[in-house]
Amino acid sequence: MKKVLLHSCCAPCSTQVIDVLSPDYDLTIFYTNSNIYPAEEYQKRLAEQEKYVKIVGVEILEDEYNEEDYLNFVKGLENEREGGARCAKCFEYRLRRTAKEAKKRGFDYFGTTLTVSPHKNSFIINQIGHEIAEQEGIPFLEGNYKKQDGYKKSIEFSKKYNLYRQNYCGCRFSIRKED
């Protein structure tokens, strides 16, 4: 079975993706989310991710939390609207970290759970994933997990397992009220 290092932003998003992929792939969750603000929110989401992977028997690796590094990466894009250029840079930041870790640890692919969200553009995420795959020399496992009611199923899984569902994407800029 091919091994996939799967970036996950949170437990609720991972539920449906793990369910879809686990019959065909040996999955390990990679929690690389230095974008999440504040650090207490990061820890809360991590704890929920750890709770869920324990239930379904999937391994998890945690990356270093370094919000300063993330903020430097998106510098100049702080005032972008949600879903704009800052978000694309955020996807790039986390997917690149996942690709590098996957290659270093000998995984066959890297991927992400981000495309389960109806608030995320799957085309952009997959395009970024393929660009990084070419640059880093490890294949990207493309997906659009919101298809076939994927997002709805993630909500159902979250209710079933009593998972914390956040009310903002994660970064400090996604908290602010849009004009």
C-alpha positions as CSV (number, residue, x, y, z in Angstrom):
1,M,0.0,0.0,0.0
2,K,1.4,3.4,-1.0
3,K,2.3,5.8,1.9
4,V,0.8,9.3,2.0
5,L,1.8,12.1,4.3
6,L,-1.5,14.0,4.5
7,H,-1.5,17.6,5.7
8,S,-4.5,18.3,7.9
9,C,-5.7,21.7,9.1
10,C,-8.1,20.2,11.7
11,A,-9.8,17.1,12.8
12,P,-13.2,17.9,11.2
13,C,-11.6,18.3,7.7
14,S,-9.6,15.2,8.2
15,T,-12.5,12.9,8.9
16,Q,-14.0,12.6,5.4
17,V,-10.6,12.6,3.7
18,I,-9.3,9.8,6.0
19,D,-12.5,7.8,5.3
20,V,-12.1,8.2,1.5
21,L,-8.3,7.5,1.3
22,S,-7.7,4.9,4.0
23,P,-8.9,1.9,2.0
24,D,-6.3,2.5,-0.6
25,Y,-3.4,4.3,1.2
26,D,-1.4,4.0,4.3
27,L,-2.0,7.5,5.8
28,T,-0.1,9.6,8.3
29,I,-1.5,12.9,9.2
30,F,1.0,15.9,9.2
31,Y,-0.2,18.7,11.4
32,T,1.7,21.7,10.0
33,N,-0.3,24.8,10.8
34,S,1.8,27.7,11.9
35,N,-0.9,29.9,10.4
36,I,-3.3,29.2,13.2
37,Y,-3.8,32.0,15.7
38,P,-3.6,32.3,18.6
39,A,-1.3,29.5,19.8
40,E,-4.1,28.3,22.2
41,E,-6.3,27.7,19.1
42,Y,-3.5,25.8,17.5
43,Q,-3.2,23.5,20.6
44,K,-7.0,23.0,20.7
45,R,-7.1,22.0,17.1
46,L,-4.1,19.7,17.5
47,A,-5.7,18.0,20.5
48,E,-8.9,17.3,18.5
49,Q,-6.8,16.0,15.6
50,E,-4.9,13.7,18.0
51,K,-8.2,12.5,19.5
52,Y,-9.6,11.6,16.1
53,V,-6.6,9.8,14.7
54,K,-6.5,7.7,17.8
55,I,-10.1,6.7,17.2
56,V,-9.4,5.7,13.5
57,G,-5.9,4.3,14.1
58,V,-3.9,6.7,11.9
59,E,-0.5,8.0,12.9
60,I,0.1,11.7,13.3
61,L,3.3,13.8,13.1
62,E,3.4,17.4,14.4
63,D,5.5,20.0,12.7
64,E,7.1,22.9,14.6
65,Y,4.7,25.8,15.4
66,N,6.3,29.0,14.2
67,E,3.8,31.8,13.5
68,E,6.6,34.3,12.9
69,D,7.9,32.2,10.0
70,Y,4.3,32.0,8.6
71,L,3.8,35.8,9.0
72,N,7.0,36.5,7.2
73,F,5.9,34.2,4.3
74,V,2.7,36.0,3.8
75,K,4.1,39.5,4.5
76,G,2.5,42.2,2.4
77,L,-0.7,40.2,1.9
78,E,-2.2,40.9,5.4
79,N,-5.1,43.0,4.0
80,E,-6.1,40.5,1.3
81,R,-9.7,39.3,1.4
82,E,-10.3,35.7,2.6
83,G,-9.8,33.4,-0.3
84,G,-7.4,35.7,-2.1
85,A,-3.6,35.8,-2.6
86,R,-2.8,35.4,1.1
87,C,-4.7,32.1,1.3
88,A,-2.8,30.8,-1.8
89,K,0.5,31.7,-0.1
90,C,-0.8,29.9,3.1
91,F,-1.6,26.8,1.1
92,E,1.9,27.0,-0.5
93,Y,3.5,27.4,2.9
94,R,1.8,24.3,4.4
95,L,2.0,22.1,1.3
96,R,5.7,22.8,0.8
97,R,6.4,21.8,4.4
98,T,4.4,18.7,3.9
99,A,6.2,17.8,0.7
100,K,9.6,18.3,2.2
101,E,8.7,16.1,5.3
102,A,7.2,13.4,3.1
103,K,10.3,13.3,0.9
104,K,12.6,13.2,3.9
105,R,10.7,10.4,5.5
106,G,10.3,8.3,2.4
107,F,6.6,8.6,1.7
108,D,5.2,7.9,-1.7
109,Y,2.9,11.0,-1.9
110,F,1.9,14.1,0.0
111,G,-1.6,15.5,0.1
112,T,-3.9,17.7,2.0
113,T,-7.4,17.7,3.6
114,L,-7.9,21.4,2.7
115,T,-10.1,20.6,-0.4
116,V,-13.0,19.2,1.7
117,S,-14.0,22.7,2.7
118,P,-16.5,24.6,0.5
119,H,-14.6,27.8,1.4
120,K,-11.4,26.6,-0.2
121,N,-10.7,26.6,-4.0
122,S,-9.7,23.0,-4.8
123,F,-8.3,23.9,-8.3
124,I,-5.9,26.4,-6.7
125,I,-4.9,24.0,-3.9
126,N,-4.3,21.2,-6.4
127,Q,-2.4,23.5,-8.8
128,I,-0.1,24.6,-5.9
129,G,0.4,21.0,-4.8
130,H,1.5,19.9,-8.3
131,E,3.9,22.8,-8.6
132,I,5.5,21.9,-5.3
133,A,5.6,18.2,-6.3
134,E,7.6,19.1,-9.4
135,Q,9.9,21.4,-7.4
136,E,10.4,19.0,-4.5
137,G,10.5,15.7,-6.4
138,I,7.6,13.9,-4.7
139,P,4.2,13.2,-6.2
140,F,1.2,15.2,-5.0
141,L,-2.1,13.2,-4.3
142,E,-4.7,15.5,-5.8
143,G,-8.2,15.6,-4.4
144,N,-11.4,17.4,-4.2
145,Y,-13.0,15.9,-1.1
146,K,-16.0,18.2,-1.0
147,K,-17.5,16.2,-4.0
148,Q,-20.3,13.7,-3.3
149,D,-21.3,15.6,-0.1
150,G,-17.8,15.3,1.4
151,Y,-18.2,18.5,3.5
152,K,-21.6,17.3,4.7
153,K,-20.1,14.0,5.7
154,S,-17.3,15.7,7.5
155,I,-19.9,17.6,9.6
156,E,-21.7,14.3,10.3
157,F,-18.4,12.7,11.4
158,S,-17.7,15.7,13.6
159,K,-21.0,15.3,15.4
160,K,-20.6,11.6,15.7
161,Y,-17.2,11.9,17.4
162,N,-18.0,15.2,19.2
163,L,-15.2,17.1,17.5
164,Y,-14.6,20.8,18.0
165,R,-15.4,22.8,14.9
166,Q,-13.8,26.2,14.7
167,N,-15.7,29.2,13.3
168,Y,-12.8,30.8,11.4
169,C,-10.2,29.4,9.0
170,G,-7.3,29.8,11.4
171,C,-5.0,32.8,10.8
172,R,-5.3,36.1,12.6
173,F,-6.4,37.7,9.4
174,S,-9.4,35.4,8.9
175,I,-10.8,36.5,12.3
176,R,-11.4,40.1,11.3
177,K,-14.7,41.2,10.0
178,E,-14.7,41.8,6.2
179,D,-15.9,45.2,5.0
